[in-house]
Amino acid sequence: MGYDTVSHQVEFMNYVIAVDLGTTSTKAVAFGTDGSVLSSRSVSYPILSPKPNWSEQKPQLIFEAMLDTIRAIVRKQKKAGHKLVGVGFSSAMHGLMAADQSGHNLTNCMIWADSRSQQQALKLRSTKEGLRIYRKTGTPIHPMSPLCKLLWIRQNNRSLLRSAAKFISPKEYIFKKLFGEYWIDYSIASATGLFDIFALKWDAQALKLAGIDPTQLSSPVSPLSIHVGLNKHYAEQMNIDRDVPFVIGASDGCLANLGSGAIRPGAAAVTIGTSGAIRVISAKPKTDPKQRIFSYLLTPEHYALGGAINNGGIALSWFLGDFYGTQPKSEIYTQYFKKAQRIPAGAEGLICLPYLLGERAPHWNANARGVFFGVHISHTRDHFFRALLEGIILSLYDVSQALESIVCPVDRIYPTGVIARNPFWLQMLADVFGKKVLVPDAFESSCMGAAILAMRALNIIPRIENVEQMVHIKKRIEPNGSLHKKYRAHYQLFKELYTRLESMFPNIAALT
């Protein structure tokens, strides 16, 4: 399924296409070189769960969605007389699939939500070797990481480990088909648990642990690297010239910070999409002795430090689908957000740990499970929905406490994703964090970031900080002091609830 949007047409201009290879869809946005949005297209695809704890995607569907979105954008912009000068990429992190030397996939892609390697992750995380790998790679030890996925393959499918020519992510799969070479940008590589973020090369000890050699991985390149000479067949399918430059780009999380303008000290980007995250940009990588935060590359001069939660929009989709019996379309979201808004802050004593898919930061616990605590006969479905909304924000606030203790204080938040479109949830974000929220007008922050990176690579702009002139703040939200105080007390209960249940989660997880 796909959908298009078109902004008002402007006079002739050069433009770039930013492609975001996401968890549930691929989006492409045409940006003028002044940062204006010209048009967009999105194509969705399913997440497959063939077994409990398995989350996969068919890479060919992602590739076809990429062709579709670019082709649609090019067709519209040619009618407007605009000239395509480059294509940049954003991509979800932590995907892993096996491929042969020709680039044909041997398996589906295990995505970030796949937790089949939780036993391998749990065992490695408790060792000195696990801590060393985290400090070298910046990737917390968790089933999301390709390192742990490879450990699972090593124990459960050794023949695949030996026979696969490459272990790659969706972006690498796409670039192999388009250009005939295996490349991986530093940003995606830095989220694998296999890449030394200080030396910018594959980490020999991590590879040895995984049971693979460097030839089974792609060649690491800068996120600013430019590739030309498209496969003729696919260039024709997209209706573009073979010499249009493709900039390999970076990960969606890092680019969300760039695309929202959250690149200066004290600025944090909060993203809620399928999952969620909070990140700040640092000139240097930093790690946490407690392994609570990640340290991923945007460029070798810009690192995104923060933490991702597993349960964002996917938790809302689950709740609206199973408890309200409806599909989570935009008008449905609006309807039920209004109902939740009528419930007092704190949901009248109902607390939600929203760990439907386990949890990443700050706990990195794949066994964690969702909890509604304090249920009373007076509570309605609307109370549960409000508690879920608060639980998602409290999870992000939990990450922020670790992040600020390691990196720097945060004084302003730039929201991106589905939360940026909802005034009620934005006010809740400000109230829980007790910080001002600056809502950017960026259409899609990861796409905007990919466009900015492409423009920098192509020397259209002199530095990525130019994004500050291209992204405008359309709304400023101040926190409610009394509600922040109430949420602080709520947060203490939220934290204590997790602590008391932590030892029980493995037992309940074993029953699923």
N, C-alpha and C positions, 0 to 999 in steps of 0.2 A: 504494500500500500504506500502511495506517495502523495505528497501535497506540495503545492507551490504557493509562494507569496511574491508579490511584485510591488515595489514602491513606486512613487511618481517618477516618471522619466525625466532625465536631465539631459543637457546638451552633451555632444560627443565627448567622450573621455576614455582614457586608458583604465583598465580595471584588472584586478586579480580575483581568482576564485580561491576561497578557503574551503577545504573539505574536512569535515570532522567525522572520523570513523568511530561511532559511538556504540554503546552497549545494546541499545534497542533500535537504533536507526543510524543511517548516514545522512548528514546534512551538508549541503554546499551553499555558500553565500557568495554573491558577487559584490565586491567592494570597489568603489572608486578609489583612486590613489589619494584622495582627501579623507578617506575613511567612511564615506557615505555608503549606505546599503542600497544596492540597485535591485537585486532580486534574490530569491532563495528557493531551494527545493529540498525536500526530505523524503527518504524512502525507508520504511521500517522492515524489520525481520524478527523472527522469533528467537527466544532463548530455549534451548533444548535441555531437558532434564531426564535422560534415559534411566538414571538410577538415583537413589537418594544421595544428596551432597554433590551431584554432578551438575555442572552448568556449562553448556557448550553452545557454539554457533557454527554454522556452515560457512567457511571462508568464501566460497564461491558466491554466496548471497551478498556478502559484504562487497565483494569486487563488482558484482553486477549493479549494486546500489550506487557505488562510486561512479561507474560509467553512466548510469541513468541520470544522476544528479548533475554531473558536469555537462552532459549532452543537453539537458533541459536549460541550464543556465546559459550555455553558449548560444543556443537557438534564440533565446530572448534578447541577449545582448547584441547579437548580430543584427537583429531587426531594429534595434535602437541605434546602430551604427557605432557601437563601442568596440574597442580593441583589447583583446586579451593579451596581457603582458607576462603572466605567470600564474602558477598554481601552487598553493601551499597546503600542508597537511597537519592536522591534529588527529590524535588517536587515543583511544582508551588504553590503559596500561595493563600489564600482567597477563596478557594473552599468550598462550603457548600451543603450538601444534607441530606435528612432524611433517616434513616434506621430503620429496626426492630431489635429486640434483637438478631436475628440469623445472622444479617449482610446483609440481603437482602435490596437493596435500594428501598425506597418508592417514590423517586423522581429522576429526573436527577440532576446532579451537577451544581449549579450556579457557574460560574467561575468568576475570577477577573473582567472581562469586563462587567459583568451583572450590569446594572444600574437601575433596576426597583425600587430600594429603595431610589432614589434620594430625594424624598420629606421627607422621614423619616430622612435621613442623614442631609439634609439642616436644618431641625428643630432642631435636636439634636446638631449640630455643633455650633449653636448660643447661647447655654445655658451654665451655669456654670457646670452643670452635664456632658455635653459633654467634656468640657475642663478637668474636673477631670478624666474622663475615659481615655482620651488621655494621660494625665500625668502618670497614673498608668499602662497603657497597652502599650504605645509607638506606637499605631496604630492610625493614623489620622482618624477622623470621615468622612467617605466617603462610597458611595454605594458598593465599592469593599469589604468592611469588612463584615465578617460573622455576627457581631453584627447588622449592619444595615439591612442585609438580614433577620435576625431573627425578627427585628422590622417590616419589611414588612410582613413576614409570620404571625406575631401576629395580624396585622391589617386586613389581607386579607385571612387567612386560619387558623383560631384558632383551628379547629379540628385536623389539622396536628401537630400543636404545642403541643397538648395534647396527641396525639396518638403515635407520633414518640418515639421510645426507645432511639435513638441517633441522634444527628446532627454532621456530620463528614465531613472530606475532603477525596479526593481520596486515599491518602496514608493510612489513617486509615481504609478505606474500604478494601484495599488490605491486610493490616496486619491482619485484622479480618478474612478474607478468608484463609490466609496462616497459622495463628496461633490460631485462635479461641478467641482472646481477642481484646478489644478496647484500643489502645494506641495512644497517640499523642506526638510527640517530642516537646520540649520547643520552638524550632525554628518556626515550623508551628503554634503552639499555640500562640506565641508572635505576630502573624499577624492576629489574629482573632478579636481584640478589646475586648476580654473577659478574657484575661490572665494578671495577675499582674507580670510584668517582674522583679520586685524587690523581691517579696516574692516567685516567681515561683509556683504560684497556681492560680486557677480560681478566678476571682474577683467577690465577692458576689454581689456588687451593679450593676455591668454590667449584671450579670445573671438575677438579679431581674428585671432590665429594659427590658431585652429581653423576660422575661416571661418563663424562663426555670430554672431547678435546676441542680446541678452538676452531678446527675446520668444520665442526658441526654447528657453528654459530655464524651469524652474518658479520660483515666487516663494519666496525663502528665508524661513523662519520659525524661531522658537526651538524647540528640542527639547521645551520645556515647553508649546508651543501646544496649545490644546484646540479640538476641532472637533465640532460637533453638527449634527443634521439629516440623518441617514443616508438614502440612497436607500431608498425604501419597499420596493422589491422585495427588495433585499439584506438589509434589516432583518428582513423576514419570513423569508427563508431562514435567517438566523442565530437567529431566534426571540428577538430583543431589541427593546427600545423604540427608536424613531428618535432620541430625545433622550439616549440613553446617550452620555456624552462619550468621544471618542477622542483620546488624546494621541499626537501624531505620533512622539515618541521620538527615538532616536538610532541610531548604528551598533552592530553586534554587538560589535566590538572594544572600543569605549569602555565599553559597558554591561557587558562581562565584568569589567572592573576594578571598576566600581561594584557589581555583583552578587556579587562574591567578597569585597568589603570592602577591596580593595587601593586605597585612596584617600588614604592618608597618605604623607608623605615616607619613603623607604626601603623602601616596599612595592611589589613588582612582581607583576603577574599574568602567569602563563605559561599560554597556552591552546594545546591541541592538539585540533583537530577535523579537518576535511578538510585544512586547512592548519595553520598555527601562528603564534604571535606572543608577544612579550614587550612589556609596556607599563607605564609609571608615570604617575601623575597629577601635573600641574603647574598652578599658578595662572596661568601665562603660557605662550604658545607659544614654542618654541625650535626653531631649525633648525641644521643641521650643514653647515659649509663643504664637507665631502666628500659631502654628500647621502645619508648612510647611514640616517637615521632619518626617520620621519614625525611630524607634529604635527597631530592631529585634535581637533576639538571634542567634548567631552561636553556642557558648557554653556559660556556665555561666561566663566564663572569657573573652569572645570575643563577642562584639555586633556590628552588621552592622547598621550603621547610614546613612541615605540618603533619596532619594526620587525616586519614579518610575513615568515614564510618560506612558500614555496609548497608544501612537501612535508611533510605531517604524516600524518594517518590515511590519506590517499589513497595514500601510499607503502606503508603496511602492507597495504592492500587489494590493491594491485598485487602485492606479494611473495607474500602468502598465496594469491592467486588463481592466479598464473602459476607459482610455484615449489613450492607445496604442493598445488595443484590443488583448493583448497577455498574456500568462501565465508567471509568474515571476520565470522562471527557471534560473539557474546560468548563462548560456550563454546569456540569455536575459538581466539579470542584467548588465553583463559586457558591452553589446552593448549599453545600454541606459546610463550607467554611463559615457561611453566615450563621448556620445553626450552632457551630462550635463557638462562635464569637459571643453568643448569648450566655455561655457557661462562664462562671467566674474564673479568673486566673488561679491555677492550681487544681482545676477540675474538681473542686470541693472534696479534696482528700484522695483523689485517685491518681496514682503514679504509674507511669509506663516505662519499662525498660524495653525499647523497641528492637530487640536483638533477634529478629525473625530469621536472619541469615548468619547467625553468629555475630561477632563484632571484630572489627579491626582496631583502629586507635580508640582510646589509649590502652585497651586491654589486650588486643591481639589474641582473642580467645574464640576459636571457631566453635567451641562447645557452648558458648553463651546462648541463652534462649530468651524469647520475648516473655515479659511478665506484666500483668496488670495487678497492682497491689493496692489494697484499701477498698476493694469493691463493697459497696453498700447498696441496699435495696432501693435507695433513692436515685442511684445512678442510671442514666439512660445511655442509648447509643451515642448521643451527642457528647456526653461526658467522656466516653471512651475515645471518641475521635479527637476531642480537645486534648486529652491526656496523651494520645499518640503524637499529635503535633508538638506538644510541649516536650515529650520524650526525645523526639528527633533533635530539637534545638538544644536540650540539655546534654545530649550526647556530644554535639559539637562544642558546647561550652566546656564539657569535660576535657576534650582534646585541647581547647584553648588554654586551659590552666597549665597543662604540661608544656605547651608551646611557648607561652610567655615566660615560664621559669627557665627555659633553655636558651631562647633566642633574644627576644626583646619585648617590652610592653607594647600592647596594641591599643590605639586610641580611636580608630575608625575602621569600619567594616564596609566592604564593597560586596553586595550580594549578587549572585549570578544563578542562572537556572530557573526552575519553576518558582522558587521562593520570591524572586525579583518581580514577579507579576502579581503578587498577592499582598495588598496593603495590611491586612490583619496579621499575616504571618511575619511580615517585615517588622511591624511594631512589636510583636512577640520576640523577635530576634533582638531588637534594641533593648527591650525590657529585661530579658534574661541576661544578656551580656553587660548591660549597663553602659553601653557605648553608642555613639552616634552611628547611624547607618546611612551611607551615601549610595543612592541607587543610580547606577550608570545607565545611559541610554543605549548602550551596546546591544545590538540585536541578538547575537550569540557570542558570549565572551570567548569561548575556545576558538570559534571561527575567526573572530576579530583578532585574537592573538596570533593565529596562524597567518592571517593576512599581513599583520604588522611584521612578523618574522620574515615572511616572503619579501615584503617591500624592503626590509633592511638588507636581505641577502642580495637583492637585485639592485641595490644602491638607489632605490627610489626615495628612501629616507635615510638620513645620516646615522641614526641610532634608534634603538627600540623605545627609548624614553619619549620619542615623538608621539607615542600613543596618548600621552597626557593632553596633547592638543586635539586629538581626534575623538576621545571619549568625553562626553559631557555628562554632568550630573543633573538628572532631571528631578530628583527629589531628595530631601534631607529629613531624616527621622531622628528625633531626640528621644532618649529613654525616659520612661516614667520612673522616678526615683523610688516611690513607695512600692510599685510593682517589682522593681529590681530587688528590693529588700525581701519581698515575699518569695521571689524566685530563688534567692540565695538560700533561704531556709528550705525550700523545696529541693534544691540541688543537694543539700547535705543529706536529706533522706534518700535521694536518688543514688548518691554515692554509697551510702551505708547499705542500702538494699543490695546493690551489686556485690559488695564485699561479703555480706552474709550468705549470699546465694552461690558465690563463685565455686565453693568446694562441692556443691550439689549439681552444678551444670553437667559435669561429665557423666553422672549417673542417669540424668534425664535424657541426655543426648544419646546414650547407649540404647535407649528404648526406641529410637526413631530409625 
